[in-house]
């Protein structure tokens, strides 16, 4: 089989993996994946070692990306295609990325993404009746309709719609850190953004689709850094009834590596202290040329442990904090 045929076979397999993903991943990741497979036979071993993890990140659900992995991979491929070498900065960026999430995490978050894309949070919230009540009242409110007509009279709103006819307000962010917080009235699109953001704030919207309001929902979203719950400002919140905590916990705990709590934290601190003491005792035993049972008794006495403590326990302690 020729290299080109082999590359096409792998590419088709890659695109098939992405077909069911939200946000049309297969379509807009296709070009960079095609370039990757075409160029891969020409990579050096070092290039392969650097780019293979980045390539793997393309198949992680978009929700978990801290930035556009396809853009970064495209930039790296452009450098190599032009005969250059990846810069130390690019090496560092890729090396600093955490390990690719496992298949269980990717499958669960991919399923969550599809629901979020459709605005469907019913698996994690119990709020359809509340939402329907507020939405019905909003659509019937003549003041809302009047404000929307005022916006349409003042601006060519069609210019700001996406392919689905949606205009979205400026997004909020975690800890209320907002990159687009400043005001610049010298730019026409900025003037519209300010007016539309004010309109959405007044009517509790995240946007408009044609002439229909997109009312804020009680929402649960996975993000690259955690799980975010948005309770709209107008919402009469009942934590015991409005949220399905078992489903939220299941989604969140996928990425939790270990159990946590006061007792566990205290146990960890105690083991860390023991490990440091053991390191000192190991060095002292070496100086005294202690071996076998004599060394083991010395270590146990120094740690305040009974002498029949298993040697494996001490070895686990060394291994757990080997980098400390």
Secondary structure by P-SEA (a helix, b strand, c coil): ccaaaaaaaaaaaaaaaaccccccccccaaaaaaaaaaacccccaaaaaaaaaaaaacccccccccccaaaaaaaaaaaaaacccccaaaaaaaaaccccccaaaaaaaaaaaaaaaacccccccccaaaaaaaaaaaaacaaaaaaaaaaaaacccccccccccccccccccccccccccccccccaaaaaaaaaaaaaaaaccccccccccccccccccccccbbbbbbccccccccccccaaaaaaaaaaccccccccaaaaaaaaaaaaaaaaaaaaaaaaaaaccccaaaaaaaaaaacccccccaaaaaaaaaacccc
